[in-house]
Amino acid sequence: MMSALFQDLRYAVRSLRKAPAFTALAVICLAIGIGLNTTIFSVVNATLLRSFDFGKPAELVEINDRHVKSGPRAFAGISYPDYLDLKQRATSFSGMAAVTGKSLTLSDTEEPERYLGAPVSWNLFPMLGVKPILGRTFRADEDRLGAPGAILLSYDVWQRRYHGDPSIVGRAIPVNGKPCTVVGVMPKRFAFPERHRLWIPLAPENGKDSRSARSLQVFARLGSGVPVARARAELRTIAGRIAQEHPAEDQGFITVARTLRELYVPDEVRLVLLAMMGAVTCVLLVACANVANLLLARASSRHREIAIRSAIGAGRGRIVRQLLTESVLIALLGGLFGVLIATWGLDLITASMPPDDIPYVIHWSIDGASLVYTLVVSVLTGILFGMAPAVQTASSNLQEALKEGSRGTGAGGRRVGVRNALVVAEVALSLVLLVTAALFVRSFFALQRVQPGFDVAKLMTMRLYLPGTPYDSDAVKRERLEEVLRRIESLPGVEAATASNTIAFDGGGDADGIIAEGSKAPVAEAPLLPFTGVTAHWFRTHGVPILRGRDLTPAEASDSAAVAVVTVSFGKRLWGGEDPLGKRFRLRSAPGARWITVVGVVSDMQLESINTTEPSRWAFLPYLYVPARNNGITIRVAGDPATITNAARRAIRAADPALPVFGVMTMEEQRRTSFWQYRLFGWMFSIFGAIALVLALVGVYGVVSYGVGQRTHEIGVRMALGARSEDVLRMVVGQGARLATLGIALGLLGGLGAGRAVQSLLRGTGPGDPLSFASIAALLTGTALLASYVPARRAAEVDPMVALREE
């Protein structure tokens, strides 16, 4: 058997070397199809299939609170006291730990540097099964109120800031102005829970939090043999009891447990990945159809060869095996080059995505699983596109083939029918891909046209952090920000500047149950709405006019005055059709707080993302209602906003050299970043569709051209009997048009199904968008006619005498 296999391989290599043009074209087609499949499979494998780098990751769950009035993915966080109650009462878990986010500034060099850090409970990393590569993790005595400062460094901070110095462990470094002892360095790429680079103990930071301070994300490990469903049921029961014990803070919240896969890969991401996997499968099928057509065309020139082999004793099975060996060899060569294409493809995907938007636990590469997948796909692909041509060739009539001599024109009607069917399938699949691409492209342009409700053209944004004990006082925070803003507003070209813990499209702000004065609804049912604290000139800086009432005065914005400016939708949510001006509301988490009076109303603005259909329901309060160490600065510039960056940095350093500045972006960059996914979806599906279109047109051209070659004698007879060139042209183009029309008709049905499958991802268009379907159908029709015209023109120029002499 092995001897026969090597013989088949040697003969296959010789046969393919004799037809270099055919071999190159077939390998290129398959390399593209297999390469795209390997690219997307590598992403799917890293996202949906590969285990996360934790000890027994299937046992880990994330626990969070969600208000009953909010959306299914609008998680509010868990308070420190609630976390302690859950940890004490739950029996379904063998361990439970908490983490939250916090800006941490390292100031042991001249240039302070801010990092996204994470206060964590001491048992978090042991529970996850992650060990440091240097030093140790936190001890229990370090995770308590009043404990000396301790810190864990990420690998990249250790390498970049401390040059990989192993003596860093045990050294005290200033963190937010306080000395912290470095106890260890975490493994390479570790950034738990998402993009965090430094870790400190939790209790010294959050141990005094009230139940209304919902800032924690809780992780737990299921007990031995405990299913997730049982743990979820127990959490619901415990959360209900906590809500009864503390109704003011916990009523209306439900506690939810999610697996890590559910946490890091939400349903919409899973849908996109599956859609892309389906798209590249379509591309591969188109490539297979193309190569099968090439093999069928090549088979007509090998009839005499196959017939002679049959005549000297080769059985049909032996011939099929030989032809399949050639097909699989072509596919393996395509797979080899496909791995190179996949490597480039992964680099392009990574470069097109904001790095901070990819959870650290997900990292794709061409690993062993990808190579095995490529090998399996290559072999199956070789069998798929090679089986029909091999069986048809081996089943040809021996006597007829020998009678044909060397003419190689023995293609029967059945072979022509198979080739036509393959072309129809290619056109249909291409249309499905192109329609899907058009829907995503139209979604992207629809989002591009969405106006956020304020002028973004001349705005520059940046963040600064107020570290250390000097900024423990909220009044000091406000004073420093006001000084920074005065310095920035005095710069040439600056029209206005403002500060808030919110930057449009970059997060921030707070949310709470909002209780309207006079409302009879239970406190637990108060709508959860966002609000933010702002300094003076916020609306002037953003170019937002006051529709009714007035702006916050500088004195109010600098104080904790009980006044607010609200958006139209905020007012409608609380008071329906009544004018909100002069109405009052309060925050549910602060029952003893003063009633806040609405002094102004502005139009709705999208501050969170352009990619949302939710109305904008925001309240803008004086800065001291939401004082923060991490503050966003927004600057309106007369000219190009990028030109103010260096001057603004100098102004901030002049106010306090210890203030780190980060997140510098124009507002337009912030806006575009908020819907980067649609740009990625659009160009990826466009690439898939364009490749499939080219392959389909090559298929149309090949079939029509092959048909012209087979019908040369017939065309000569027709022209000798008086047929005009126009008649021949019409006949041949009609053949291609019929194939394209049938493929387009089937593709339209498939495109409608594909559009409905991704309907939840579309924006500004529907799954049956007439413009997308009509334009793509017209494009395919025109290009198919063009592909048919070239061989048709050649047929119309046939000399009847030359054609007749071919017999």
N, C-alpha and C positions, 0 to 999 in steps of 0.2 A: 504493500500500500504506500509506504513512504517513498519507494523508488518511483512508483507511478506519479505521486504528488510532485516530486522534484522534476520529473520529466515534464509534467504539465506546466510547472513554473518556468522551466527553461524555454519551453515552446512559447509560453505566453510572453516572456520577455522578448524573444526574437520577433514574435508577431507584432508586438507593440512598437518595437524599434523600426520595423518596416513601414509603419504609418505614423511618423512623428507628429504630423499636423493633427490627426485624429486624437492621438494620445494626449497631446498638449491641451487641446480644447476640452476633452473630457475631464482631465485632471483639474484644470482651472475651474470648470463648472462645479465639480464636486468639492474642491478645496474651499470655494466660497460658501457653499451650502453647509459643509461639515464644520468649517471654521466659525460661522455664525452660531451654529448649534452648540459648539463647545464653549463659545463665549458666554452665551446666555445660560447654558447649563452650569458653568462655573459660578455665576451669580446666584442661580437658583439653589445650587448645592450649598453655597456658603450661607444662604439666607433661610432656606426651608428644610434642608436635609441634614447638614453637618451638625453634630453636637457642639454646644457652646463649651468654651474652655473652662469649665468648672468641674469640681468633683460631683459625679452623679447629677448632671444638670436636670434630668427629668424629674427629680424630687424637689426642685426649687420653684417657688412661686413668688410673685410680687403682690403685695397687699396694699390697697389704696381705698380712699373714700370717694364717693360720688354722690352729689345731691340729687334727689329724686326729680327735681325740676330741670336738671341740666342734661346735656346730650350724653350718649353712651360712652364717649371717650373724653368727657370733660371731668377729669379727676381733680379733686380739691386738695389732696394730701391728708395726712394723719397728724394729729397733734401729739406732742411728746407724752402728756398724761394718758391719752388714749392708747398710744403704743405700749406703755407700761401695763395698762389694763389688759390689752390683748395678749401680751407676752405671758402675763400671770395666769390668765383664765383659759387660754386655748390649750387643748390636749392633743390636737391632731398633728402637732408639729414637734420635731425633735430639736429645733432651734429657731430663733427669731431675732432679727437685727434690723437696725434702721439707718438711713442715710439721708442727708439733705445737701443742698448746694450752698456754696458761700464763696465770695471772691476772697482770695488770699494774695497778699502782696509781699513779695520778698524784697527787702531793702538792704541787703548786706553788700551792695555795690552802689556806685554813684547813681545808676539808673534804676529806680524801682520798677519792678515787673509784676504785673497782676496776672494771676492764673485762676482758672475755675477750679475751686477746691471742693472738698466734701467732708464735713463732719460726719463721722461714722461711729456706730457703737463698737466696742472693743472686740466683740465676737463675730463681726461681719466677715472678715476675710477667712478665719478658720472655718466658719460655716460654709462659705463658698468653696472651700478646698483650694485656696490660692495662697502660696507661700512667697515671701519676699526672696529676692536673689541675694540680698545683702541685709544683715541685721535681723530684725524681728518685727512682728506686728504689735499692736497695742496690748497692754495688760489691763486687767479689770480696774486696778487702782488708778490708772491714768484716765479712765472714763468716769469721772465723778466731779461734782462741783468743787472748785478750788484746787484741783490737781495741777501740778506744774505742766507747762506746755510741752506737747510732743507732736511730731509730724513725720509722715511717711512721704517719700519722694517718688514720683514716677521715673521710669527709666530715662525718658527723653529729657526731663528737667535735670536729672543727675548728670547726664552726658553733656548737655548743652551749657548749663549754667555752672556746673561744678567739674566739668571735664572728666567725668568718670572716676573721681577721686574716691578710693575706698575708705579713706579716713574720715569721710563726711559723717559716717555713723558715730553718734556720740557728741557731735559738734552742735552747739547752740546757734541758731540763726534767727534773725528778727522776722517774725511773721505778723503782719498787721501791727507792727510796732512793738510786739511782745516777743521775748525770747522763747523759742521752742527747740527742744532737743530732737535731732534727727535720729529716729530709732531704726529705720530700714529703708530699702529701695525696692520697689515692686518690679515685677517682670516686664520685659519688653512688650510694648503695645498695650499693656494693661492700663485702662482708663475708666474704671467702674465709677458710677453706673453707666455713663455714656462718654463724656469728653473730659472728665476730671483728671487733673494732673498732680494734685496734692491732697493729702488726707490728714485730718486732725480728729481727736476724740470728740464724741457727740455731746456728752453731758455738760462739759464746761461751756458749751455754746448755746445749747437748747434746753438745758435742765430746768430752767425757770420759766419756760414757755407756758402760757395758759392753754386751755382746751380749744380756744378759738384760733390759736396760731397753728394753722394746718400747713406745715412745711415739710413733713417727713414722708419718705418713701420707705416702706417696710418690705423686707425680704424674709422668707421663711423656708425651712426645709421640712418636707412632709415626713411624718413618722413612718416607720417601717410598715409597708403594706397598706398605708392610708391613701385612699383615692382622693383626687382633687375635689370631686363632688361632695364627699363627706366633709372635707375641710371647709369648703364654701358654705355648706349648711351650718356648720358650727360658728363660723365667723358672722353669719347673718344673725344667729341667735345672740351671740355676745354683743354685737353692735346694737341690737334692739334693747338689751338690758342697759348698756351704757347710755343710750339715748333717753331711757326712762329716768336714769339717775341724774343726767345732766341735760335736761331738755333745752335749755337756753343755747347751748353750744352744739349739741349733737343731734337734735331732733331734725328729721328730714334727710339725714345722711345714711347711705348704705355702704357697707364694706364689701369690697370685691377682691377676689383672688384670681390672678391670671398666671398662666404658665409663662416662662421666659420667651417662648416662641410667640405667644399672643402679645406679650409686652413689646418685643422688638420688631415684630413683623405684623402690623395691623392688617385688617382685611383688604383695604384698598391697595396696599403694597403687594400682598399675595395675588390679588387680581391682576395687577400690572405684570408681575413676573410670569404668571400663567399665560397671559395674553402674549407676552414677548416670546415665550417658549412655543406657543402655538404658531406665532408668526415665522420664527426661524424654521420650524418644522415645515411650514408651507414652502419656504424658500428651498429647503432641501428636497422636497417632493418635486418642485419645479426643476431643480437641477437633475434629479433622477430621471424625470420625464425627458429632459433634453438629451441626456447621455443615452437613454434607451432608444431615442430616435436616431441618434448617431450610430448606435450599434445596429439598428435595423437597416439603416442606409448602408452601412459597411457590410452587412451580411449579404446584400445582393451581389457584391463583388466577390464573395467567398463561396458562392454556391458550388462552383466547380471544384474548389479545394475540398469542401465538406463531402461532396459526392464521391470524389476519388477516395477519401479516407474511409467512407462507408463501403465502397466497392472492395477495398482490400482488407475489410474485416472489422473495422471499428464499429462498435455497437452504438445505439442511440444514446444510452446513458454515458458512455465514455466521451462522446462528442459534447454532450451537455456539460459534463464535468470540466472538460477542457475550456469551453467558452465561459463558464462561470468562473474558472480560475483567472481568466483574463479580466473579467469584470471586477472580481474582488481585488485583484492586483491594482487596477486603476483606482478603485475606491481607497485602498490603503495608501497609495501615493497622494490622493486627494486629502486623506486624513493627516498625512505627514505635513503637508503644506498648510492644512487647516489649523494645526496647532500654532503655527507662526501667526496666522491671521487672528486666532483667538487671543494670543498674547497682545497684539496691537489693539484688538478690540477692547480688552479689559483695561488697558491703559487709557484709551479714549473715554470709556465710561467713567473711570475714576476721575479723570481730568475735568469732565463735564459736570461733576457733582460737587456741591460745597462740602469740604471734608468734615465739617462739624455736623452735617446732617446724616452721616453714616454712623450708626452705633459701633463702638469699638469692637464689640463681640462678633461683628460681621466683617470679615476681610476675605476677599476672593483672590484666587490665583489658579494657575494651571497646576493642580496637585495630582496625586495618584488617582483619585476618583475621576477627575476630568480626563486623564489619559486613558483610563479603562473605558470611560464613556465614549471617547473618540474612537477607540479600537472597535468596540462593539457596534457603534453606529456605522463605521466604515465597512465592516464585514456585512452587516445587514443591508446597508445601502448597495453594496456590490451585488448581493444576491437579488435585491429588489429590482434594480434596473437591468440586471443581466438575465433574469430568469426567462422573461417572455421572448426576447430575441434569441436566446440559446435554444429554447424549446422549438420555436418556429423554424429556426435554421436547421436544427437536427431533424425536424419532421418533414423537410422538403422532399419532393419527389425525386428519387435518384435518377431515373431515366430521363425525366424532363431536364434536370440540371445538366446531365451529360450532353443531351442534345443541344443545349443552349451554347455549348462551347465556352468561349471566353467573353461572351458579350455581357454577362452579369446582369441580365435584365429579367430575371426570374421572379421578381416581386409579385406576389399574388394580391388579390383583392383583400384577403384577410390581413396581410401585413400592412397594406395601405390604411385599412380601417383602424388598426392598432395605433399607427402613427398619428392619424387624425385625432383619435380619442386622446392621445397624450397631449397634443397641442391644445385641444379644447380645455383639458384640465389645467395646463400651464396658464392659459389666458384667464381662467376663472380664479385660480389662486392668486395671480398677480392683481386682479381687480380687488379681491378681498383685502389684500395687504395695502394697496394704494388708497382704498376708501378709508380704511382704519387710520392710515397716516394722515389723510386729508381731515378727518374728524379731529385728530389731536392737534394738527396745525391750526385749524380754525379755532379750536379751544384756546390755543396759545395766543393767537391774535386777538381773540375776544377778551382775554384777560389783559393783554397789552393795552387795549383800548379803554379798559375800566378806569374811571376816574376815582381816586380814593376819597375825594371830597375836600382836598386841599392841594395847593400848588407845590409839587415836588421838585420843580426844575432847578431852583437856585438854593436848595437846602443842603447843608453839610451836617453830618451827625458824627458824634463820637461819645465815648463813655469815659468817665473818670471815677476812680474809687477813693473813698475817704477812709484811710486805714487808721487803726490804732486808737489808743485811749483818748487822744485829743479830740476825736470826733464822736465820742460816746454821747455827747449832748446833742439833741436835735436842733437846738438853737445855734450851736456852733456849725453844724452841717449847713443850715440855712444861710448863715452869715458868710461861710466860705464860698458857697455857690453864688451868692449875690456878688461877692467880690470878683469871682471868676467871670461872671457874666458882664460886670461893668468893664473889666479889662478887655473882654472880647468885643463888646459893643463899641468900644473906643477905637478899634482897629479900622484902618481905611477899607472901604468897600463893604463893611458889615452894616446891614440895615436893622437887624434885630437879632436877639439871641434869647433863648429860654432854657430852662432845665426841668426835668421830670425824671422819675424812675422808669418812665415809659418812653421808648423810641418807636415810632410807627414802623411796623413790620418786623421789629426786632425784639418784641416782648417787653414785659414789665407790667406795672400796674398791680391791682389787687381786685378781689371780687368778694362780695358778701351778700347775704340776704338783705334786700332793701325793703324797709317797711314804710309805706306811705302813711302820712298822718290821716287818721280817721278810717283806715282800712279795717274791715271786720274779719278778714281772713286770719286763720291761725298763724302765729309767728313762724312755725315750721314750714309753712307754705310760701313764705316771702320769696319772691323771685331772686335768683342769684345773678347779680349784674356786676359788670366791671366798673372800676373807678380808678382814678389816678390823681396824685398830687402834683401841682404845677406851680412854677414861679411866675412872676409877671411876664407879660408879653408873649404868652404861649400862643394865643390866637393870632396876634399880629405876625409873629414869626412864621406860622404855618399858613398865613394868608386866608384865614377862616373868618368870614364876617359874622357878627352877632345878628341873628334874625330878629329876636325880640329881647327886650331888656338891655342888659349891659354886661361888660367884661368884669372880671375880678380887678379890683383896684390894686395898685402896688402894695398898699398897706395890708389889704386882705390877703394877697398872695404871700406876704411875708409873715403872716400870723396864722393862727388856727381859727380864723373867723368861720362861723357856721354858715357859709354861703357856698353855692355851687353854680356852675354853668353845665347844662345837660344837652344832649343831642335830642333831636325830635323823637326818635324811636324810644329813647329812655323815658321821655315824658309819656308817650303813648302806652308803654308797658305798665306804668304805674297809675296813670290817671285817664286812660282811654282817650276820648276825643276832647277832653278839657284842656284848657291852656295851662301848662305847668308853671308858668311864671307866677312867683309868689307862693307856690305850694311848698310843703315841707316833707322831708323824709329823714330817716335815721338808719344807721347800720345795725343789723341784728346782733352782731357779735359785741356791740358796745351798748347794752340796754340802758345804761345811765347817761349816755352821751346826749348832747343838745340836739334839738331838731335842726336840720340843715335846710336853709331856705334857698329856693331856686331863684337866682337873680338874672339869669340869661339863658337863652336857647340858641343853639347853633344847628346847622344842618348835619345830617349823618356823615360820619367819616369811617373809613376802614382803617383801623390802626393795627389790627392783628395780621391780616393777610388779604390780598386781593382775591385769593382763591377761596372765597366763602360766599355763601348765599344768605348767611344770617344777617339780619339788620344790625346796624351799629348802635348799641345802647350803652353809651358812656356818660359818666359824670366826672366833671373836672373840679377838684377841690383844691383849696390852698395847700401848698407844699407840705406843711407840717402835719397834714392828715396822713400822708404816706411818706414819711421821711425815710431816706435810704442812704446807705453808704455807696451803693452802685447807682450812679446817676447818669442819665443821658443828657447830652448837650446838643441842641439843635440850633443851627446858625443860618440866617438868611443873608445871602451875599448878593451884591448888585450884579456881579459878573459870574465867572465860572466858579462854582463852589469849591472845586479842588484846590484853587489857588490860596485858600485861607488856612489850609491845614497847618503848615509850619508856624505861621504867626499865632494861631490859636493855641498850639502846643506851648509856645514860648509864654503866652499870656497865662496859661495854667501853671507852668513851672514858676513864673514870677509870683503867683499867689501862694504856692506851696510846692517846693521842689520834690516833696515826698509823694505827690499825687501821681499815680500811674495813669496814663492815657491809653486807651485801647479801642478796638472796634470802630476805627475811622472809616467811614463810607459816606458817599453821597446818598441822599434820600432816594434818588433814582435807582442806584445800585441796590439799596435795601428793598425797594419795590419789586425790582426784577428778580431778586433772589427769592422772594416769597412765592413765586410760581415757577421756579427753575425746572420742576418735574415735567411741565408740559413742553418746554423746549426740548428736554431730553427725549420724551416720548415721541414728539413730532419728528425729530431728525432720525431717531432710530427706526421708527416704522417707515419713514421715507426712504432710508437706505435699504431696508428689507424690500420694500415695494419696488424701488428702482432696479435693484438687482433682479428681482423676479420678473419685472417688465422686460429687461434686456434679454434674459434667458428665454422668456416667452416669445419675443420677437425673433430671436435666433431660431427658435423652434418653428415659428410660422414660415420664416424665410426658408429654412431647411426643407420643410415638407413641400412647400410650393415649388421650390427649386428642384427637388428630387422628382416631383410629379412632372415638371417640364422635361427633365431628362428622360423619364420613362415614356413620355408621350411625344417625343420628337418626331417619330415616324408618323404618328396620327396627325400632328399639327401640320407636317409637310403635306399629307394627303388633303387635309382640309383646305390649305392654301392653294394647292394645285387645282382643287375643284372650285376655287373662286372666293374662299373666305378672305376677308380683309384683315389687315393688321389690327384694326380697332376691335374686330370680333374676337380675335385670339387674345388680345389684351384684356377684353372684358371677361372672357371665359376663365383665364388664369387668375386674374384678380378676384373674380367671383368665388373661386375655390378658397382663397385665403379669407375673403370676407365672410363666407359661410362659417368657417371654423371660428373666426373671431366673434361673430354674432352669437353663436351657440355658447362659446366660453363666457362672453359678457353676460348673457342672460343667466347662466348658472352663477356667475360671480356676483351679480346684483343680489341674488337671494342669499348667497353666503355673506356678502358685505352687510346686509341688513341684520343677519344673525350676529355677526361680529360686533356691529354697532350697539346692538342691544346688550351684548355681553359686557361691554365696557361703558355702558350708559352712565353709571354712577361716577365715572371719571371725567365725563365731558362737561365743558363749561361754555355757555353761550351758543350751543348748537345741540341738535338732537341726533339720535342714532340713525334716523332716516333722512338726514339733511339733503334736500334735493340738489343743492349746488355741488356738494361733494360727489354725489353719485353721478350726476349728469356730466360734470367736468371730467371725472376719471373715465367714465364710459366713452366720452368723446375722444379723450386722449388715447385710449386703447384702440378704438376704432381707427383713428387716423394713423397711428403707428403700425397697426396690423396691415392696413391698406398699403402703406409705404413699404413695409417688408415684403408684401406680395407684388408690388409694382416692379421691383428690380428684376426678378426672374420672369415676370410677365412681359416686360419690355424685351428681354432676351428672346423669349419665345416668339414675340411678334416680328422679330427680325430674322427668323429662321429662313434660310433659302430652301424652297420646296425641293429642288433637285438634289441638294446635298442630303436633306432629310430622307428622301425616298431611296437614295443610294445606300443608306445605313442598313437596309434590309439585305 
